[in-house]
Amino acid sequence: MSDITADVLAIVTKKLPNREQTIHLTDRLEDLGIDSFAAVEMIFDLEEKFDIQINYNSNDARPEFQTVGDVVAAIQQLVDGKA
């Protein structure tokens, strides 16, 4: 597991209603109980951690990230683009 994946998993876990559950890359954020407010907080935490800017529209009903793996892939792409 890459450092980015581990860091993203840790940040996502902090936003879960039940922080004791184990999460996987295939888990859907909605199924994990991450609502729109928690998603916005998660985005802020990820931006701060990786010093990146994530384009996220919290007013859009269509989620940009559906799974934990989607979040990891997006962060990886943004971090790679910085280098």
N, C-alpha and C positions, 0 to 999 in steps of 0.2 A: 504494500500500500504506500502510495506516495505521501510526502509531507502535506501537499495541498489537499489530498483526499482526507487524510487524518484531521487536518485543521477544519475543513468544511464539515465533516461529520461531527466534530466537537461543537461547532457553532450551531448546527442544526439541532443537535441533541439538547443544547441549552434552551431552545425555543419550544421543546415538546412539553405537553401537559404532564406526561409521565416520563420523567428523565431516566428512569430505570430500564426502559425498554431498549432493546438492541435494534439498531436501524441498519438497513442495507441499501445499496445504491439503487435497487429496483423499487424501493418503497415510494409510494406516492405521498407528496407532502400533505395533501388533503386527508389522506387516510391516517397519517400520523397525528392529525389534529392541529396542524399549523394553519391558523386562520390568516386573513389578510393583514391584520395588525401585527401578528408574530412574523409574517413574511417580510413586512417592511422593516421591522427591527432586525431580522436576520440579514437583510440586504445591507443595512447600515453597518452591522458588525463585520460582514464580509468585506465591505469596501474599506473599512478601517484596518482590518487585519492584513489585507493584501495590497493596500494603497492603490486601489483601482476605482474606476467609476462604472457602476452597473446601470445600464438603461433599464429602468423598471417603471411601469405605469400602474400604480396601485388602483387607478380608476377604471382600468380595463378589466372587464369581466372574464376575459380569456387569460388564464394563467400562462406566464412565460416559462415557468419552471414547473414541470409536473412531477418529476421524480427527484430524489436526492442525487442520482447520477446526472440529471440535467444540470443541477446546480454545480456539481463538481466539474463537468465538462465546460460550462460557461466560465467558471473561475479560471480553469486551466488555460483556456483560450485567451482570456484577458491578461493573465499573468505572462503567458508566452508572447503576447503582442507588445508588452512593455519592454521586453528584453531586447 
